[in-house]
Amino acid sequence: MAKRVGTSRDMGKGRKGWTLTAAVNAVFEFFRLAEFEILFFLFFIIAFLIFKDLTSRPEYNQLLVKKPGGVDLWPY
């Protein structure tokens, strides 16, 4: 007996379901390939945002601007 190709459950989907699956697989493939680089840049972006947030507050910004009391080692 011959094997039936294209059963009724595959007829309604068409190529749309396969295209979505291929796109999702491509995204996961790219992430596996570039995992280290993505995490490396993500680390620096998060560190930059935290540092930017800390330096935008006046009370923390004064730590970077004012000289501590005591011996004046810097000529400014």
C-alpha positions in Angstrom: 0.0 0.0 0.0 1.3 3.5 -0.9 2.3 5.9 1.8 0.1 9.0 2.0 2.1 12.3 1.7 0.7 15.5 3.2 -1.8 14.4 5.8 -4.9 16.5 6.6 -3.3 18.1 9.7 -0.4 19.6 7.6 -2.7 21.0 4.9 -4.1 23.9 7.0 -0.7 25.2 8.2 0.9 25.7 4.9 4.4 27.3 4.9 3.6 29.8 7.6 4.2 27.4 10.5 7.5 26.3 9.0 8.7 29.8 8.4 8.0 30.8 12.0 9.8 27.6 13.2 12.8 28.4 11.0 12.9 31.9 12.2 12.9 30.8 15.9 15.6 28.2 15.2 17.7 30.8 13.4 17.5 33.1 16.5 18.5 30.3 18.8 21.3 29.3 16.5 22.6 32.9 16.5 22.5 33.1 20.3 24.4 29.8 20.6 27.0 31.1 18.1 27.5 34.6 19.7 26.6 33.8 23.3 29.9 35.2 24.8 29.8 38.4 22.8 26.2 39.1 23.7 26.8 38.6 27.4 30.1 40.6 27.2 28.3 43.7 25.7 25.3 43.2 28.0 27.6 43.3 31.1 29.1 46.6 29.9 25.7 48.1 29.2 24.4 47.2 32.6 27.6 48.5 34.3 27.3 51.8 32.4 23.7 52.2 33.4 24.4 51.6 37.1 27.4 54.0 37.0 25.4 56.6 35.2 22.6 56.3 37.7 25.0 56.7 40.6 26.8 59.7 39.2 23.5 61.5 38.4 22.6 61.7 42.1 24.1 64.8 43.8 25.0 63.1 47.0 27.0 60.4 45.2 28.5 62.9 42.7 30.1 64.8 45.5 32.2 61.8 46.3 33.8 62.0 42.9 34.2 65.8 42.9 35.2 66.8 46.5 38.6 66.1 47.9 38.6 64.2 51.2 39.9 66.1 54.2 43.4 65.6 55.3 46.7 65.9 53.5 46.5 67.8 50.2 48.5 65.6 47.8 47.0 66.9 44.6 48.0 70.4 43.3 44.5 71.6 42.4 
